Amino acid sequence: MTSLTQGYDGRRIIEDLDLSIQTGVTGLLGPNGAGKTTLFRTLATIAPPWSGLLELFGEPVSNERQARRARRSIGYLPQDFGYYPAFSITDFVRYCAWLREVPSRKAESLTREALGAVGLADRAQDHMKSLSGGMLRRAGIAAAIVGSPDLLLLDEPTVGLDPAQRLDFRELIRSLARAGTAVVLSTHLVEDVGAACDTVLVLNDGQVRHSGTPQQLAELAAPTAPGDNPLERGYMTVLGGQWSNEGDAL
């Protein structure tokens, strides 16, 4: 995207943003209200930008026809997603595959593959309304990855997952990245970024304040910045600027 400006309800959230996302796993960090969800909705072609250029897979996206074509290659898991309560998990994932125009002859096998990847193969016929929070999140991840999209947008995907499931999730997105998917992971869990991401972006006030590897972000840590590890302290340093000896932002 180039010089992109975006917002909602008349309020500008992102202004004049330039951003390029490459194959691999990109972590998106930022406080509440930084513009992460707005950015995801724009990348997912749900909300057309107010101005600027949105380009996906080497093609500009400036009208509904172009957006529909791009959506075939995008998997998106928002923080909150809707579903029919009476659907089975299989029904839900296959429906999401249909929305993305996955070929019908492949939909059944790709749905089984996605459910297996998130550990839900043995619960495939359970109704969505019966799922726990963690299982519902795993069903959402399956719906996002079905058909191996070229761009995968995951907004707080590990909320509700237990530690073992979070480890499995990290390996899953790493395997997708190795297969050529560009994965963008938005989270408040800095440890997930450090463990799974090749690149980390720090977004605040609608602007990218830092872009680099997790190690490069950790190296920015001010000695007095708050945090339990170098990566957290580097993140807080980028958000708060310089820190005094007492740990107060200057």
N, C-alpha and C positions, 0 to 999 in steps of 0.2 A: 504494500500500500504506500501511496505517496501523497503527502500533504493532506492527509485524511482528517476531516472534522466530523464529529458525530455527537449526538445527544438524544434526549427524549423530553417530552412535555415542555418544549421550549428552552430547556436547560442544556448548555453546552458541556459535554463531559470530556471529549477528546478533541484536541485542536492541533491541526497542522502536524500530524504524526506520520513519520516515515518508518516503515518496518518491513523487514524481509525475514521470512521463516523458511528454514532449510530442513532437509531430511534429518531425522534424529529426534531426540527428545528435548523439548524446550520447556523449562519451568517458568511460570509467570507468578511472581510474588508482588504483593502490594497490600496496603491496608484496605479496609472496607471503604468503598466510595472512590477508590483509585481509578476505576474505569475498566476493570478486568472483565466483568460481565458484559458491559457495553462493547468492548473490543471483540469478545467471543460472538456476540449476536451479529456483529458486523461481518466477521470472518465466515460465519455460518450462513450468510446472505439472508438472515431474518429481517434485519433492519438496514435499508439502503443508507449509505453515508450521506450526510448533508452536503459535503463537498469533498473534492479530492478524488484520487484514483484508487479503486480496489481492483487488484489483479490477482487471479487465482489460476494456478496451473498454466501460467504463461499467457492467459487471456484476460482482457478487461471484463469486468462485470458491472454493467451500467443499465441493464434492463432485466425484466423478468425472464425472458427467454434465456439469456446468458446465465442468470442466477440458477434457473432450473437445471441447466446443463452442469453447472459447477456442483450442485447439491448431490449429484450422483456419486461424487468422489469425496464427499465430506461425511464423517461420522461425528455426531455432536451429542455430548451428555451435559445438559444444563444442571444447575444445582437442584432444581425441582422440575420434574417432568410428569406429564400427564399420561394416563393409561386407563383402559377399561377394566374395572375391578374384576369382572367375570372372565377376562382373558386368562388363559394359561400363560406361563412364561414363554412357551413355544409360540403361542399365538402372538404375543406381544413382540417378540424378536422378529418373527416372520412379517408382521405388519410393518415394522420399522424398515425391514429390508425392502418390502414392496414400495414404501414411500420413497426410498432412495433408488427405485427402479432397478434393483438387483434382478437379473433374469430369473423368471419363475422356475426354469428347469434346474437352476442351481440353488434356489432359495432354501429348500429343505435341508440339503447337505450342509450348506453354509450356516444355517441356523443351529444345527447340531454341533458343528465345529465351534461356533461362538459360545454356546452354552457349556461345552466341555472346557473351553479356555478359562471360564470364570468359575468352574466347579459346580455347575448347576445341572449337569446332564441327568443326574438321578432325581432331580426335582422338576423336570421339564414340564410336567402336566399339572403342577401346583398352580392354583389361581393367584393372580397378582395381589388380590385383596388379603390373602393369607400370609404374605411374606413379612418377615421382620425387616427392620431398617437396613441391616447389612445385606440381606438377600435381595431386597429391592434395589439397592445400589449396584449389586453384581448383575442383576437383570438389566439395569440401565447401561452398564458397561458392555454387556453382550450385545445390546441393541446398537450401541455406537460402533462396535468393531465388526459387526457382521458384514461379510463381503470384503474385508480388508480395504477400507477406504484409503485414499492417498493422503488425506488430511484428517487428523483425529483431534477433536477439541474436547477436552475433559475438564469440567468445572467442578472442583472439589470432589474428585471421584472416590477418595478413600474415606469419606465421612461414613461412619458406621461399620467399617471393616475392622476386624480384630487384627492383632499384630501378624499372625501367620498369613492372613488374607492380604494384608498390605505387602508382605514380602512377595507373595504370588503375583500381585498386581504389578509390582515393579518389574519382575521378570517378564510378565506379559507385554508391557509397553516397550521394554528393551527389545524383545523378540520382534515386535511389529516394526520398530525402527530399523532393525537389522534387515528386515524384508523390504524396506524402502518407504515406509509410512513416515510422514512428518507429524509428530505428536506434540501437541501443546497442552501442558498440564498446569492448570491454575489451582493453587492450594495455599493454605496458611501453614501447612506443615513443612517447615524448612528442611527437616530431615529427609522427607521424600524427595525433595529437589536435589539435595546433596547426593543421595544414593542412586537416583535414576536418571538424572538429566545431564545432557551434554552441554547445554547452554542455559543460562538463567537471565531473565529480564526482570528488572525491578520497575514496576509501574506506579506512579504517584501523580495525582492531579492531571491524569490523562496524558502523561508524557513518560517515555522510557528514561529513567534516571540512571540505569546501568545495564550494560549488556556484556556478557562474558561467560567464562566457565564458572562452575561453583567454586573452584579453587581461587580464581581471580577475585570473586566476590569476598571470599573469606580473607584474602590478603588485604582487603581494604579496612578491616576491622580496626577501629580506634581502641586504644587500650582500656578506656573507661566506658565504652559502649555497652549497654545491657545485652545479655544473652548468655546461654549456657554453653555455646561452642563458637568457634571462629566464624562459621557461616552465618549464624544468627547475629553475631556482633557486626559482621560486615554488612548484613542487610539493614540493621538498625543504624549503622553509620551512614549508609546511603540515604536513608529516610531522614535522619536527624542532622546531617551535616557534621560539623566539628563538635567534639565533646571536650568539656573542661575536665580537670582532675577530679572534680566532684561528681562527674557523670551527668551534668546538666547540658542540654543542647544549647549551643551558643547561636 
